[in-house]
Amino acid sequence: MSKAVFAMMAAGTAISAYGAYQQGKIQQDLNNYNAQMAENNKILADQKYALDLKEHQKRYRHLLGKQRVSYAKSGVAVEGSAIDIIEEGALASAWEIQKMKYNKDVTKAGYTASAQRSRFVGESAYYTAKWNTAGTLLTGGSAAYNYGQEQNWSTGGKSWYG
């Protein structure tokens, strides 16, 4: 009966150690997945910027065209105040484009930080699991050894198994 208890202690220790290792590995895999999603979101931020930029340029060209048609219909020469208005629109458009680019860069920086954090957390979980696995094996091994001592398996040259 006592050898069965020892075998169960050893098996329980091994299972517990393997579980600790697997938990850390799963946590690492999950965080690597989260990091990859953040990297993908950086690509999406670039794509969104490109789409927003095209849409903005389309709206600006449309507005500029409407202004020119309106000036032509009114008989206003494109000089003086009319040019000032067109230039002001061009500056406002350039400013809007710079804001969109800045927002894209800030968003991408956030995703980069998120990816780095996820990878760090994953690595930490993995190494923590390795230490927990080692601790479980040492604790379980020590308990099994103490149990063997209590059963006098190590005295008189006897093997634990014989």
N, C-alpha and C positions, 0 to 999 in steps of 0.2 A: 504493500500500500504506500509506503513512504517513497519508493522510487517513482510511483505514479504521480505523487504530489510534486516531486522534484521535476519530472518531465513536464507537468502542467505549468509549473513556475517558469521553466525555461521557454516553453512554447508561448506563454503569455508575455514574457519579456520580449521575445522575438517579434511577436505580433504587434505589441505596443510600440516597439522601436520602429518597425516598418511603417506603422500608421503615422508616427511622428514625422518620419522622412517623407512619406507620400503627401501629408498635409502641407508641408513646406514646399514641395515640388508643385503641387496644385496651385498654391498661392503664388508661386513664382510664375507659373504658366498663365494664370489669370492676369497678373500685373503686366506680363509681356504682351498679352492680348490688348489690355488697356493702352499700353504704350503704342502699339501698332495702330489702334483706333485714333489716337491723338496725332500720329504721323499722317494718317489718311486725312484727318481733318485739316491739317496744314495744306495738303494738296487741294482740298475742297475750298479753302480760303483763297488760294490763288485763282481757282476757277471762278469763284463767285466774284472776285475783283475784276477778272477779265470780262465777265458778263455785265457787271454793273458799269464798267467803263464803257463798253460798247453801247449800252442803253443810254448812258449819260451823253455820250457823243452824238448819238442819234437824236436825242431830245434837243441838244444844243444846236445841231445843224438845222433841225426843224424850226426852232425859235429864230435863228439867224435868217433863215429863208423867209419866214413870215415878216420879220422886220424889214428886210430888203424889199419885199413885195409891197408892204405897207408904205414905205418911203416912196417907192416908184409910183404907186397909185396916187399918193398925195402930192407928187411933184417935188418932193424934197430931194435936193442933191445930197449925195453921200459925201458930205464934208462937214467940217465944224462939229456942231452938237450931235449930228447923226453918227459921225465917226466916234465921238466920245462915248455915246451910248453903246455902240458895237464893241468898242474896246473894253468898256466896263463889263459887258457880258462875257467877253473873252477872258478877262481877269477872274470874274466870278466862276467861270467854268474851270479854269486852271486851278483855282483854289479848291473847288469841289473835288477835282481829281486828286489833288494832294491829300485832302482829308480822307478820301476813300483808300488811298495807298497807305496812309498812316494807320488807319483802322485795320487794314489787312495785316500790316506788319505787327501791330500789337496783338492781334488775334493769333497769328502764327507763333509769336513769342510765347504766348500763353500755352499753346498746344505743345511747343517744344519743352517748356518747363513741366507740363503735365506728363509727357512721355518720359522725361528724365526721372521724375519723381516715381512714376510707376515702376520703371526698371530698378530703381534703388530699393523700393519697398519689396519688390519681388526677390531681389538678391538677398536682402536682409532676411526675408522669410525663409529662403532656402538655407542660408547659413545657420539661422536659428534652429531650423529643423534638424540640421546635421548635429548641432550641439545637443539638442533634445534627444536625438537618437542615441548619441554616445552616452548621455546621462542615463537614459533608460536602460541601456545595455549594462552599464556599470552598476546601477542600483539593483537591477534584476540579478545580475551575476553575483553581486555581493550577498543578496538575500538568499540565492541558491547555495552559495558557499556556506553561509551561516547555517542554513537548514542542513546541509551535509555534515557540518561540524556537530550540530545537535544530534544527528543520527549516528555519530561516530563513524562516518564513512571514511574519514581520512586517517584513522588510527590503525596501528598494527600493520601498515603496509598494504592495506586493502585498497583496492580501486573503488571509486564511487560506483562503478558499474558492475563490480564483481563481488 
